[in-house]
Amino acid sequence: MRVATVAFYGCALGLLAMGLREMFSGFEENRCTMTYMFEYPEYRRIALPRRVARQYPAYGLYLYGEGQYAQDTRGLKLTGAPVLFLPGNAGSYKQARSLGSVALRKAEALEGGVHLNVFTIDFNEELVALYGGSLRRQTHFLHESIKAILRLYKDHEAPPHSVVLVGHSMGGVVARALFTLPRFSPRLVSLIITQASPHQAPVLSLDAHLLEFYSAVRQRWVGRAEDLRNVTVLSVGGGYRDYQVRSGLTALPCPQDDPSKLSLVVTAVPRTWVSTDHLSIVWCKELVLATVRAFFDLIEPETGQFSDDPERRMAILNHHFIRHPVRVLGEQLEMPVSLSGSPKTWSEVNTLRLAYSAPKEGQAKYFLFALSSRRRAYSHFYCRSNNLEMTSWVYGCTQMNGSLCVQAVDLSFGTELLPAYKVLTLSLSELSSVSHLIVVASNLNGRQFNVECEWQRQESQTVSVPVPHVLSFGMSVSDVTLNSTGLRHTIELQHFHQVYQAFRISVVSHCKVTKADRLPNVYIMKVPWFREDSVTTSSIPSVTEISGMLHTSRPDNSTGVLLQLHTAPNCLYKVSVRTSFPRVLGQVLRFCGPVLPVYVAVALLLACGGQMSSVVRMGRPLQMSHAVARSLQPHKVDLPVYLLHLLLRYSWFQDGWSTLHLPPLDALPATSPDGMTQEGLPLNEDWPRLLSPLLYVLGAAMAFWGSVLLRLFLRLLSLLLAPLHRPSVSRDCGTLRRRTQLLLILCLSVLGWASCGALSITATFLLHLYRVLRLQMIERSLSHMLNLAPEKQTDKEKGTGEKEKGTGEKEKGTGEKEKGTGEKEKGTGEKEKGTGEKEKGTGEKEKGTGNSEALDSKPKECNGAPLLSDSVLQDVRDDLQLHVSLSALLTLPVMLCAPSLIHWTRNLRYSFARLDPDPCWPHSVPLFIASLLLINCNTLTLSYSKTLPITSRLLLPLSVAMVTFSPLHLYRVNYFVSAALVPLAVSCLF
C-alpha cells in the first residue's frame, strides 16, 4: 500500500474526527438544573377496553402520582386538568415524572384546588425514529388513550372536552399525526407542545413507511390547514447540545400566516436561556418550569380546565416562551395613571445618561426626562434595571403640573427580561402624545438595585461587519472596535445567513475605571427569520467567545444576523469574527451526516467494480484496501448528478422524466425553516459545489478504514475459531453444495415471510461471513506450511548430495586403477555408466520419496488435496480479497435493516406473528438469494465468466443512481446493493 494513499485517507479520517468531535462536544456545558422528586413516584395503570388491550398488548396508559396525591387518585376520581405525555424514540413512559412532579409542587403552592392530572403512555420503548411501521399503531393507540382519559371525568361537574399533549422526540410527531385519522375529532386536542421533535423530516429515512407517515402528516397540516387553526402547537428545539435531532428539523411545517403555530429553540426561551441535549430537554428544570407556568395560566379558575380560547392560549405562550414582559400575566394597566409624591422625590435629568443606585433606606424616587429637546437628536430611549421588583417602572407623562407629572400612561409593557436585568427600549417616534418620560426608582422595601438609562441614536450605534469567507480557514479576521459611551450596540454580521458558515466571535471588554456595582455584559445573537436567539453573559473586564452558527438558513432576502451588545458605559469593546474550520466541519456533519452511508456504499460498490475489472484483466482481484483507494472517483459520480439537476430545470426534460415515471431527484437536506431555499435548490452558493465531493471523500475514508478494521476483525475472529475446525488447504472450504443452496433459499424465503425479511438478510450475512473466516483460516495454514516445507526439502537434498559426492570420488579412483586394462576397462566403464544411471534413478526415487513424506505431513483437506505451492496460496488469497469485499458490501443492508429486526425481536414476548408492515420484505429476496450463490464464487470461476465484463461496467451507473436517488431515502441503498449482487451472482454461474 502506498504511503501517499495511507496519508491521504489518514487526513480524511482526521477531518471526519474533527467534525465529529465538534458536533458531539463543541458546545457549552450542560447548564440545566435537574428536577427532583420530593416523594416516591408512582405510575398507576389505567384500564382500557378489552378490545384495545387485546389489539395493543405492548402499550399501556398510566397516571403519574406522588405521596398523598397518589393515594387520593387510587379510585381514579380525577378533578384536575388532563395532560398527556408521549415518549419518543426508545423513550420510557417514566420520563413524565419531571413534568408531573413540578406540576404537583406548583399546585400545592396555589389556592383554589387548581391542579394537573399528568398521564403518560408506554410505547414499549420502540425505535420509531428508525422503524416507521409502528408510528401508525402508536397514533391509533393515542386516540384510544385520549378517549379513555376523557371518560374518567364523566362524573365531573365541569368535565374537560380536550387533552393537552406534550410530546418528546417522535412523540410530538405522533401527536400531530392524530389529525390524520379519519375518525378523530380535532376538538379532543386543543394544545400540543413538542420537545425536540423532528417535524420537518425524519433524521434517518430507513424505510418507506416512515416517509409515507411524514408525508401524510405534512399534507394534513399544510395542505388542509384551514380547520386546524384553532389547534395551538408549540415546538421547542434543544439547540446545539442536541446532536440527535438538530433544531432546524423541529420547525413546524405550516402556512406562514398561521398565528397558532410557534417554533423556537430553547436558548431563546425567557428565564431558560440554556441548550439541552435530546434527553435533558425533558427534565431541564428551567424549561419544565416555563411549561408548567404556562399550563396553570391556561386553566380557567371557574372550571379548573384549560381555556378553549385560541387567542388566550397564544398570548400565554408568547408570555412564557417568546417575550417575558416581567409582569404578571393578565395584569390590567390603568389608563391613565395618577402619580403622587412630594417635589423632593422628583428629579429632572438633563444629561444624556442616568446611573442611579438605590440606597439601603427605603424612599420614593422619580426621574423626569423631557422629550421636547431630544426628539430631533435621538431616536430611542433605553433603560435597564436589576432587582427592581416593580413591573410598572417607566411612564409617559401626558399632563404636567409645574415640575411634577400628575397624569401618565404606563410604557412598561415592552420590557424584555434578560439574564442579568430587564431592559426597555422606547422609540421616540411612537411617543407623540407624551411630553416627558418618567422612570420610577422607588425602593420602599429597602431593596437595593441599579437603574441605567440613556438617550440613543440607533444609526450611530449600529455597525455593519462583513464576515470572513467560509474558506478562509481562520486566516482572515473581521473586527470592529466600539469606543462609544452607549449602553447598547448592534453589530450586523453581513453575509452571515447559511448553515455551513461557522465563526468564532470574540468580544474583549476593557474599562479604565473598575466599579464594583457595574452591571454585567449581555450579548445576544439575534436571527430574524427563526427564533433561535442565544444569550451570553460576561463580567467586566472579560474575554468572551460566542459560537456563531445557525440552525436554519435564511429563506429570503431579510436582514442578516444581528449581534446585540448590552454594554457598560465608558468601556472599550473589541469584537473579532474569525472562521472556525472545525465548526464548519461540525455543521456539515450535523446537516449532512445522515447522507454519509450513501457515499460509503458508493465507495464499496466502486471498489467491488474495480476488483471485477482486475479479474477480467489479470485473472485476480486487487487487495481490498487498494480497491477502496482506487474507488475515489468523485468526478465520475458527481458530474452526472449535477448534469441531471441542470437538465431538470428545463420543462421538456421534466416532461420526459415524468413520462418515464422516474422518482424525483434526492438533494442534500434542506436547511431553511420552510424546507425551501433560494432558486429552488436545496443549498446555495458554494454549498452544492463543494459539499458533495467533501462527503464523497469522507465516505471513502470511512470505507477505507472500515475495510482495514474488517480485515483485522476477521483475522482475530479466525484465530479464536480455528481450534474448533479441522485444518484445511482447499479453497472450497466453507462452500455449499448445490442442493444445500437450494434448500437454504427455500428455508430463508419461508423464514423471511413468516418472521421478517431482516432476519433472512442477517442469516445470509452470517453464512457468508463463515465462508470468509474459513478462507482466512486456510490462508494462515498455507502460509505456515509453505514457510516450513522448503526447510525440510533443503535438509534432505543436502544429505543426498554429500553421499553422491563420496560415491563419485570412489568411482574416480577405480577408473584410474583400471585405466591400462584395454577392452576390460571399456566394459567396466560401460557397466559403471549403467550403474550411474541406476544411481540417478535411485536419487530421483529418493527425491520423490522426500516429497511424498512432505505431503504426508500436511493436514487433511475439505475437498481433495491440491498440490502445495505458492500458486495455491495465491488463489486462496485472491478468493479471500473477493469475499472480504462482498462482506463489506453486505454489511450495509444488515445495518439498514437492523431496526426492523430489533423491533420484531422485542415483540416476540407479545406475539410470534410476522412483522407487519415489513420494510425489508419482499425486497430482501433477491439480496439473500444472490448472497447465497456468491458463497461458492471464486476468482477462477469469475475469470472464465462471459458476463463479468458487463457486470464490472454496471457498477458505476448504479453508483451514480445511488447518489441521485438515495440521500433522502436511505432504504434505497439496499435496492442498489441487490442490483449489483444479482448480476455478479449470475457471473459466477455463467
HURA-V279085 format. One record per residue. N is the residue number from 1. RES is the residue in one small letter. OMEGA is omega in whole degrees, -180 to 180 (999 if undefined). D_LAST is the distance of its C-alpha to the last C-alpha in Angstrom with 2 decimals. Layout:
BEGIN
n	res	omega	d_last
N	RES	OMEGA	D_LAST
N	RES	OMEGA	D_LAST
END
This chain:
BEGIN
n	res	omega	d_last
1	m	-177	33.18
2	r	180	35.63
3	v	-180	38.96
4	a	179	38.93
5	t	179	35.72
6	v	180	37.21
7	a	-180	40.48
8	f	-179	38.97
9	y	173	37.09
10	g	177	40.17
11	c	178	42.30
12	a	176	39.92
13	l	176	40.10
14	g	176	43.87
15	l	179	44.03
16	l	179	42.07
17	a	179	44.40
18	m	179	47.40
19	g	178	46.44
20	l	178	45.70
21	r	179	49.00
22	e	-178	50.85
23	m	-176	49.27
24	f	-176	49.89
25	s	-177	53.25
26	g	179	54.65
27	f	-178	57.17
28	e	177	60.58
29	e	-178	61.31
30	n	-179	61.47
31	r	177	65.02
32	c	175	64.74
33	t	-179	67.32
34	m	173	66.07
35	t	-178	67.38
36	y	176	68.92
37	m	178	69.88
38	f	176	73.56
39	e	-175	73.04
40	y	-179	70.27
41	p	178	67.70
42	e	179	67.01
43	y	-177	64.33
44	r	-178	65.50
45	r	179	62.84
46	i	179	63.58
47	a	180	63.10
48	l	176	60.87
49	p	-175	60.79
50	r	179	59.00
51	r	-179	56.42
52	v	-180	55.56
53	a	179	55.51
54	r	-179	53.20
55	q	-179	50.85
56	y	-175	50.72
57	p	-177	51.25
58	a	-176	49.97
59	y	179	52.40
60	g	179	56.15
61	l	-175	59.22
62	y	172	61.91
63	l	-179	65.35
64	y	177	66.21
65	g	176	69.61
66	e	169	71.76
67	g	-176	75.04
68	q	178	77.64
69	y	178	75.49
70	a	178	72.86
71	q	-178	75.68
72	d	-177	77.07
73	t	179	73.77
74	r	180	73.04
75	g	179	74.08
76	l	172	71.95
77	k	-169	75.06
78	l	180	74.02
79	t	-177	76.13
80	g	178	74.22
81	a	-174	71.87
82	p	174	68.26
83	v	-177	65.56
84	l	179	62.00
85	f	-180	59.70
86	l	177	55.91
87	p	-176	53.77
88	g	-177	50.58
89	n	-178	47.17
90	a	-178	47.50
91	g	-179	51.24
92	s	177	53.93
93	y	180	56.65
94	k	176	59.12
95	q	179	58.76
96	a	-175	61.44
97	r	180	64.11
98	s	178	64.91
99	l	-178	65.63
100	g	-178	67.43
101	s	179	69.58
102	v	178	70.77
103	a	177	71.54
104	l	179	73.67
105	r	179	75.60
106	k	-180	76.17
107	a	180	77.47
108	e	-178	79.90
109	a	-178	81.46
110	l	176	82.11
111	e	177	84.79
112	g	177	84.47
113	g	178	81.67
114	v	-180	78.89
115	h	180	75.60
116	l	168	71.87
117	n	-175	69.81
118	v	176	66.46
119	f	178	63.60
120	t	-177	60.08
121	i	174	56.79
122	d	178	54.40
123	f	176	50.83
124	n	177	49.45
125	e	-178	48.50
126	e	-180	45.28
127	l	-174	42.91
128	v	176	43.40
129	a	-179	42.85
130	l	178	39.20
131	y	-174	38.58
132	g	-178	40.04
133	g	-178	39.82
134	s	-175	43.24
135	l	179	45.17
136	r	179	45.95
137	r	177	46.99
138	q	180	49.27
139	t	179	50.80
140	h	179	51.75
141	f	176	53.22
142	l	177	55.21
143	h	179	56.68
144	e	180	57.73
145	s	179	59.20
146	i	178	61.33
147	k	178	62.75
148	a	179	63.50
149	i	-178	65.27
150	l	177	67.46
151	r	179	68.40
152	l	-177	69.95
153	y	-174	72.57
154	k	180	73.63
155	d	-179	77.08
156	h	-180	77.69
157	e	178	80.50
158	a	-176	78.36
159	p	178	74.76
160	p	178	72.01
161	h	-179	69.96
162	s	180	67.09
163	v	175	65.28
164	v	-178	64.56
165	l	173	60.99
166	v	-176	60.09
167	g	176	56.34
168	h	176	54.73
169	s	-179	51.30
170	m	175	49.10
171	g	176	52.19
172	g	177	53.66
173	v	178	50.65
174	v	179	50.95
175	a	178	54.67
176	r	179	54.03
177	a	177	51.37
178	l	-173	54.17
179	f	174	55.27
180	t	-179	51.96
181	l	-176	52.71
182	p	-177	54.13
183	r	-179	56.94
184	f	178	57.99
185	s	180	61.42
186	p	-180	61.73
187	r	-179	65.28
188	l	180	64.01
189	v	-180	63.00
190	s	-177	65.21
191	l	176	64.18
192	i	173	60.90
193	i	-179	60.77
194	t	-178	57.37
195	q	179	56.80
196	a	-180	53.78
197	s	180	51.82
198	p	-177	48.88
199	h	-175	49.95
200	q	-176	48.19
201	a	176	44.60
202	p	179	42.81
203	v	177	42.45
204	l	-180	38.74
205	s	-174	36.86
206	l	175	34.43
207	d	-176	34.09
208	a	-179	34.80
209	h	179	37.68
210	l	180	39.61
211	l	177	39.48
212	e	178	40.38
213	f	179	43.36
214	y	180	44.54
215	s	179	44.18
216	a	180	46.35
217	v	-180	48.98
218	r	-180	49.15
219	q	-179	49.50
220	r	-174	52.35
221	w	180	54.25
222	v	-177	53.74
223	g	-179	53.24
224	r	-173	55.87
225	a	-175	58.17
226	e	-177	61.49
227	d	179	62.20
228	l	-179	61.22
229	r	177	63.87
230	n	178	66.09
231	v	-178	63.46
232	t	-179	64.01
233	v	175	61.04
234	l	179	61.34
235	s	-178	58.27
236	v	176	58.84
237	g	-173	56.34
238	g	-177	56.56
239	g	-173	56.55
240	y	177	54.77
241	r	179	54.99
242	d	179	52.54
243	y	177	49.21
244	q	177	47.29
245	v	180	48.51
246	r	-171	49.82
247	s	177	53.00
248	g	178	51.66
249	l	-177	49.54
250	t	178	52.72
251	a	-177	54.29
252	l	173	54.77
253	p	-176	52.97
254	c	177	55.93
255	p	-177	58.09
256	q	-178	60.17
257	d	179	63.38
258	d	-176	62.99
259	p	-175	65.85
260	s	180	64.90
261	k	-179	61.72
262	l	175	62.03
263	s	-178	59.43
264	l	176	60.46
265	v	-173	59.70
266	v	178	61.72
267	t	180	63.14
268	a	-178	65.10
269	v	179	66.66
270	p	179	70.41
271	r	175	71.63
272	t	171	68.05
273	w	179	66.78
274	v	174	64.09
275	s	-177	60.31
276	t	172	58.54
277	d	-171	55.15
278	h	-180	53.02
279	l	-176	54.86
280	s	177	58.35
281	i	179	58.78
282	v	-175	59.45
283	w	179	62.18
284	c	-172	63.56
285	k	-179	67.27
286	e	180	68.09
287	l	178	65.62
288	v	178	66.39
289	l	178	70.09
290	a	-180	69.50
291	t	-178	67.48
292	v	177	70.10
293	r	178	72.97
294	a	180	71.33
295	f	-178	70.89
296	f	175	74.54
297	d	179	75.70
298	l	-177	73.67
299	i	175	75.55
300	e	-178	78.49
301	p	-176	81.54
302	e	-175	82.84
303	t	-177	79.78
304	g	-179	77.98
305	q	-177	74.71
306	f	-178	72.61
307	s	177	73.89
308	d	-178	72.48
309	d	-178	73.54
310	p	179	70.50
311	e	178	72.78
312	r	178	74.34
313	r	-180	70.96
314	m	178	69.91
315	a	-180	73.27
316	i	179	72.89
317	l	175	69.33
318	n	180	70.45
319	h	-173	73.35
320	h	-172	71.30
321	f	-176	67.99
322	i	-177	68.78
323	r	-179	72.34
324	h	-177	74.84
325	p	179	78.38
326	v	173	80.06
327	r	-180	82.04
328	v	-179	81.95
329	l	179	79.77
330	g	179	81.94
331	e	-177	85.01
332	q	179	87.33
333	l	178	88.71
334	e	-178	92.41
335	m	-9	93.06
336	p	-178	95.34
337	v	177	96.23
338	s	-180	99.76
339	l	-179	100.07
340	s	179	103.08
341	g	179	104.41
342	s	179	107.36
343	p	180	107.47
344	k	-178	106.89
345	t	-178	103.39
346	w	178	102.38
347	s	177	101.36
348	e	-177	100.48
349	v	179	97.80
350	n	179	98.41
351	t	-179	95.87
352	l	-176	92.25
353	r	175	91.01
354	l	174	92.12
355	a	-174	91.41
356	y	175	93.10
357	s	-177	92.97
358	a	178	94.60
359	p	179	97.31
360	k	179	97.50
361	e	-179	100.47
362	g	180	99.63
363	q	175	100.72
364	a	-177	99.96
365	k	178	98.75
366	y	176	97.88
367	f	-175	96.77
368	l	-180	97.49
369	f	180	95.56
370	a	-178	97.02
371	l	-172	94.55
372	s	-178	96.85
373	s	-175	96.77
374	r	-172	93.04
375	r	-176	91.36
376	r	-174	91.18
377	a	-174	90.14
378	y	-178	87.56
379	s	-175	84.82
380	h	173	84.13
381	f	-175	85.89
382	y	180	83.92
383	c	179	85.10
384	r	-178	83.66
385	s	174	85.01
386	n	177	84.03
387	n	177	85.49
388	l	-171	87.38
389	e	-176	87.29
390	m	178	88.68
391	t	176	86.15
392	s	-173	88.50
393	w	175	89.46
394	v	-178	89.45
395	y	172	91.63
396	g	-175	92.65
397	c	178	96.39
398	t	180	97.59
399	q	-179	101.31
400	m	173	103.36
401	n	-175	106.85
402	g	179	108.07
403	s	-180	105.80
404	l	176	104.33
405	c	-177	101.58
406	v	-180	102.61
407	q	-175	99.64
408	a	176	95.96
409	v	-179	92.46
410	d	178	89.74
411	l	-173	86.99
412	s	-176	85.13
413	f	178	82.44
414	g	-179	80.24
415	t	178	80.25
416	e	-179	76.91
417	l	175	76.33
418	l	-177	74.87
419	p	-174	74.36
420	a	-177	77.64
421	y	174	79.85
422	k	-176	80.10
423	v	177	80.36
424	l	178	81.70
425	t	-179	81.29
426	l	176	83.50
427	s	-176	83.28
428	l	180	86.79
429	s	-180	85.98
430	e	-176	85.60
431	l	-177	88.98
432	s	-178	91.31
433	s	-176	93.56
434	v	179	93.97
435	s	-178	96.67
436	h	171	95.96
437	l	-177	93.23
438	i	175	94.24
439	v	-180	92.45
440	v	-178	93.67
441	a	-179	93.67
442	s	175	95.83
443	n	-176	95.31
444	l	179	97.70
445	n	177	96.05
446	g	-179	96.37
447	r	-178	92.63
448	q	178	91.84
449	f	178	89.37
450	n	176	88.76
451	v	178	88.76
452	e	-180	87.66
453	c	178	87.91
454	e	171	87.89
455	w	-177	87.88
456	q	170	84.67
457	r	-170	83.62
458	q	-178	79.93
459	e	-178	79.25
460	s	-179	80.70
461	q	176	78.81
462	t	-177	75.36
463	v	177	73.39
464	s	-180	70.04
465	v	175	67.71
466	p	-178	64.42
467	v	178	61.71
468	p	178	59.72
469	h	-176	56.30
470	v	-180	53.38
471	l	177	52.08
472	s	176	55.43
473	f	177	54.20
474	g	-179	57.73
475	m	180	59.29
476	s	-176	61.48
477	v	171	63.98
478	s	-178	65.80
479	d	178	69.09
480	v	179	72.33
481	t	180	75.68
482	l	-178	77.75
483	n	-177	81.39
484	s	177	82.83
485	t	-176	85.18
486	g	179	83.30
487	l	-180	81.98
488	r	178	78.74
489	h	179	76.44
490	t	178	73.27
491	i	176	70.58
492	e	-179	68.06
493	l	-176	64.75
494	q	177	63.66
495	h	177	59.98
496	f	-176	59.01
497	h	180	57.06
498	q	-174	53.35
499	v	-179	51.63
500	y	177	49.94
501	q	-180	53.43
502	a	-174	54.96
503	f	168	58.31
504	r	-179	60.74
505	i	-178	64.12
506	s	178	67.01
507	v	180	70.53
508	v	180	73.35
509	s	-179	76.74
510	h	-180	80.00
511	c	180	83.56
512	k	-178	86.76
513	v	180	88.68
514	t	179	87.29
515	k	-177	88.33
516	a	-175	87.75
517	d	-179	87.75
518	r	179	85.26
519	l	-178	82.58
520	p	176	78.97
521	n	174	76.47
522	v	-180	73.91
523	y	-178	70.92
524	i	173	68.90
525	m	-175	65.71
526	k	177	65.70
527	v	-173	62.67
528	p	-172	64.03
529	w	179	60.92
530	f	-177	60.07
531	r	179	62.21
532	e	-180	60.73
533	d	176	63.93
534	s	-174	64.31
535	v	179	67.71
536	t	179	68.72
537	t	-180	72.14
538	s	178	73.68
539	s	-180	77.05
540	i	-9	79.29
541	p	-178	78.84
542	s	171	75.11
543	v	-173	71.77
544	t	177	69.29
545	e	-180	65.60
546	i	179	64.02
547	s	-179	60.29
548	g	178	59.62
549	m	-177	56.43
550	l	173	55.63
551	h	-179	53.89
552	t	175	53.47
553	s	179	53.50
554	r	-177	56.29
555	p	-177	55.39
556	d	-178	58.08
557	n	177	60.66
558	s	-179	62.97
559	t	-178	64.83
560	g	-178	63.10
561	v	-180	63.37
562	l	174	66.97
563	l	-177	68.23
564	q	-177	71.55
565	l	171	73.85
566	h	-166	76.79
567	t	176	78.80
568	a	-179	82.11
569	p	176	84.98
570	n	178	86.05
571	c	-180	82.80
572	l	-179	80.29
573	y	176	76.61
574	k	-178	73.82
575	v	180	70.42
576	s	180	67.41
577	v	-178	63.92
578	r	177	61.05
579	t	177	57.27
580	s	-177	55.58
581	f	176	52.09
582	p	180	51.13
583	r	174	52.21
584	v	177	50.23
585	l	177	47.10
586	g	177	48.23
587	q	178	48.58
588	v	-180	45.11
589	l	180	43.60
590	r	-177	45.99
591	f	-173	44.87
592	c	177	41.26
593	g	178	40.25
594	p	180	38.35
595	v	-176	36.05
596	l	177	34.98
597	p	178	32.05
598	v	-178	30.40
599	y	173	30.77
600	v	178	29.61
601	a	178	26.38
602	v	179	26.09
603	a	180	26.67
604	l	180	24.06
605	l	178	21.47
606	l	175	22.29
607	a	176	22.32
608	c	176	18.76
609	g	176	17.93
610	g	177	20.00
611	q	178	18.16
612	m	178	14.77
613	s	178	16.70
614	s	177	18.24
615	v	179	15.04
616	v	-176	14.18
617	r	-170	17.81
618	m	-180	18.87
619	g	179	16.03
620	r	-178	17.66
621	p	174	18.48
622	l	170	22.02
623	q	-175	24.40
624	m	-179	24.48
625	s	178	28.01
626	h	-179	27.33
627	a	179	24.37
628	v	179	26.63
629	a	-180	29.46
630	r	-179	27.56
631	s	-179	26.46
632	l	-179	30.07
633	q	-176	29.83
634	p	-179	32.18
635	h	-180	32.81
636	k	-178	29.23
637	v	-174	29.38
638	d	-178	33.07
639	l	175	33.89
640	p	179	31.66
641	v	177	33.12
642	y	180	36.63
643	l	178	36.02
644	l	179	35.01
645	h	179	38.18
646	l	-179	40.27
647	l	-179	38.91
648	l	174	39.48
649	r	180	43.16
650	y	-175	43.33
651	s	-178	43.87
652	w	178	41.75
653	f	177	38.66
654	q	179	39.53
655	d	177	39.82
656	g	178	36.38
657	w	179	34.96
658	s	179	36.71
659	t	179	35.58
660	l	179	31.92
661	h	177	32.95
662	l	-180	31.64
663	p	177	33.22
664	p	179	35.93
665	l	174	35.18
666	d	176	35.83
667	a	175	38.51
668	l	-174	39.98
669	p	178	42.36
670	a	-173	45.62
671	t	-179	48.72
672	s	-176	51.72
673	p	-179	53.49
674	d	177	52.52
675	g	180	48.86
676	m	178	49.38
677	t	-175	50.24
678	q	175	51.73
679	e	177	50.19
680	g	179	47.67
681	l	179	45.45
682	p	-178	44.59
683	l	-173	46.18
684	n	171	48.66
685	e	-176	49.55
686	d	-174	47.60
687	w	-177	45.75
688	p	-176	42.70
689	r	-174	42.42
690	l	-171	42.72
691	l	-177	41.42
692	s	175	37.74
693	p	178	37.20
694	l	178	39.24
695	l	177	37.16
696	y	-180	34.01
697	v	180	35.61
698	l	177	36.70
699	g	177	33.30
700	a	177	31.65
701	a	177	34.40
702	m	178	33.71
703	a	-179	29.99
704	f	-178	30.96
705	w	174	33.60
706	g	177	31.70
707	s	177	28.87
708	v	179	31.64
709	l	179	33.19
710	l	178	29.91
711	r	178	29.51
712	l	179	33.14
713	f	180	32.79
714	l	179	29.84
715	r	179	31.85
716	l	-179	34.90
717	l	178	33.21
718	s	175	31.47
719	l	-179	34.93
720	l	-177	36.39
721	l	-177	33.78
722	a	179	33.54
723	p	-179	36.60
724	l	-177	34.94
725	h	176	31.99
726	r	179	32.01
727	p	-178	31.18
728	s	177	27.88
729	v	-179	26.21
730	s	179	22.69
731	r	-178	19.83
732	d	179	18.44
733	c	-178	21.54
734	g	178	21.18
735	t	-178	17.78
736	l	174	17.66
737	r	-177	17.12
738	r	179	14.89
739	r	179	18.18
740	t	178	19.60
741	q	179	16.89
742	l	178	17.49
743	l	179	21.19
744	l	178	21.16
745	i	179	19.46
746	l	-178	22.22
747	c	-179	24.93
748	l	176	24.14
749	s	178	24.05
750	v	179	27.42
751	l	179	28.70
752	g	178	27.93
753	w	-176	29.52
754	a	-177	32.52
755	s	176	33.24
756	c	-178	31.54
757	g	-180	28.09
758	a	178	28.93
759	l	177	29.30
760	s	179	25.70
761	i	-180	24.50
762	t	179	26.88
763	a	178	25.85
764	t	179	22.15
765	f	179	23.31
766	l	176	25.45
767	l	178	22.72
768	h	178	20.63
769	l	177	23.90
770	y	176	24.52
771	r	179	21.31
772	v	180	22.60
773	l	178	26.02
774	r	176	24.91
775	l	178	23.22
776	q	177	26.48
777	m	180	28.50
778	i	-180	26.54
779	e	179	27.00
780	r	-180	30.71
781	s	179	31.14
782	l	179	29.59
783	s	-180	31.67
784	h	-177	34.74
785	m	178	34.30
786	l	174	33.64
787	n	-178	36.80
788	l	-175	38.78
789	a	178	37.49
790	p	180	38.91
791	e	179	42.33
792	k	-179	42.65
793	q	179	41.54
794	t	179	44.06
795	d	-179	46.91
796	k	-180	46.29
797	e	179	46.18
798	k	178	49.35
799	g	179	51.36
800	t	179	50.26
801	g	179	51.32
802	e	180	54.81
803	k	179	55.33
804	e	178	54.42
805	k	178	56.73
806	g	179	59.73
807	t	179	59.07
808	g	179	59.02
809	e	179	62.42
810	k	179	63.87
811	e	179	62.71
812	k	178	64.23
813	g	179	67.65
814	t	178	67.61
815	g	179	66.89
816	e	-179	69.93
817	k	-175	72.18
818	e	-174	71.32
819	k	-175	71.34
820	g	-175	74.67
821	t	174	74.21
822	g	-176	72.95
823	e	180	71.03
824	k	179	70.72
825	e	-179	68.90
826	k	179	66.48
827	g	179	65.66
828	t	179	65.29
829	g	179	62.98
830	e	178	60.71
831	k	-180	60.81
832	e	177	59.91
833	k	176	57.06
834	g	178	55.66
835	t	178	56.28
836	g	178	54.39
837	e	178	51.39
838	k	179	51.66
839	e	178	51.83
840	k	177	48.81
841	g	178	46.86
842	t	178	48.26
843	g	178	47.12
844	e	178	43.56
845	k	179	43.79
846	e	179	45.09
847	k	177	42.30
848	g	177	39.71
849	t	178	41.65
850	g	178	41.56
851	n	179	37.78
852	s	179	37.61
853	e	179	39.92
854	a	178	37.86
855	l	179	34.67
856	d	180	36.76
857	s	-180	37.74
858	k	171	34.14
859	p	180	33.21
860	k	-177	31.01
861	e	176	27.22
862	c	-175	24.88
863	n	179	22.50
864	g	-178	23.95
865	a	180	26.12
866	p	178	24.61
867	l	-177	27.08
868	l	-180	28.81
869	s	179	28.51
870	d	-180	27.98
871	s	177	24.41
872	v	178	23.56
873	l	-180	25.27
874	q	178	23.49
875	d	179	20.04
876	v	179	21.31
877	r	177	22.77
878	d	178	19.61
879	d	180	17.82
880	l	179	21.02
881	q	179	21.14
882	l	-175	17.64
883	h	172	18.54
884	v	177	22.05
885	s	178	20.84
886	l	178	18.79
887	s	178	21.91
888	a	179	24.16
889	l	180	22.19
890	l	179	22.26
891	t	-178	25.98
892	l	177	26.80
893	p	179	25.84
894	v	-180	27.64
895	m	-179	30.72
896	l	179	30.77
897	c	-176	30.57
898	a	-179	33.09
899	p	179	36.19
900	s	177	35.14
901	l	178	34.33
902	i	180	37.73
903	h	180	39.46
904	w	-179	38.03
905	t	-178	38.91
906	r	180	42.45
907	n	179	43.10
908	l	-179	42.21
909	r	177	45.90
910	y	-177	46.77
911	s	176	44.00
912	f	-178	40.80
913	a	179	39.50
914	r	179	36.26
915	l	-178	36.37
916	d	-1	37.63
917	p	-179	36.67
918	d	-178	33.37
919	p	-177	31.97
920	c	-178	28.61
921	w	4	27.94
922	p	-177	25.85
923	h	-178	24.24
924	s	-176	23.16
925	v	178	20.89
926	p	-177	17.70
927	l	-176	18.67
928	f	174	19.06
929	i	178	16.08
930	a	180	13.78
931	s	178	16.08
932	l	179	15.87
933	l	-179	12.11
934	l	179	12.53
935	i	-179	15.22
936	n	-175	13.12
937	c	173	11.22
938	n	-175	12.71
939	t	179	13.11
940	l	178	12.24
941	t	-179	8.61
942	l	-178	8.64
943	s	179	10.71
944	y	-178	8.42
945	s	179	5.62
946	k	-177	6.57
947	t	-177	6.99
948	l	178	8.92
949	p	178	12.09
950	i	-180	12.40
951	t	-179	11.92
952	s	178	14.53
953	r	-178	16.88
954	l	-173	16.68
955	l	177	18.42
956	l	175	21.72
957	p	176	22.33
958	l	178	21.63
959	s	177	24.21
960	v	178	26.67
961	a	179	26.30
962	m	178	26.88
963	v	-178	30.10
964	t	-170	31.10
965	f	-172	30.84
966	s	-176	30.98
967	p	179	34.22
968	l	178	36.30
969	h	-175	33.57
970	l	-179	32.04
971	y	178	30.21
972	r	176	27.91
973	v	178	26.41
974	n	180	24.48
975	y	-178	23.06
976	f	175	21.82
977	v	176	20.38
978	s	179	18.43
979	a	178	17.34
980	a	-175	16.05
981	l	-179	14.35
982	v	177	12.48
983	p	176	10.24
984	l	176	10.01
985	a	177	8.95
986	v	178	6.16
987	s	177	5.23
988	c	-179	5.85
989	l	-175	3.81
990	f	999	0.00
END
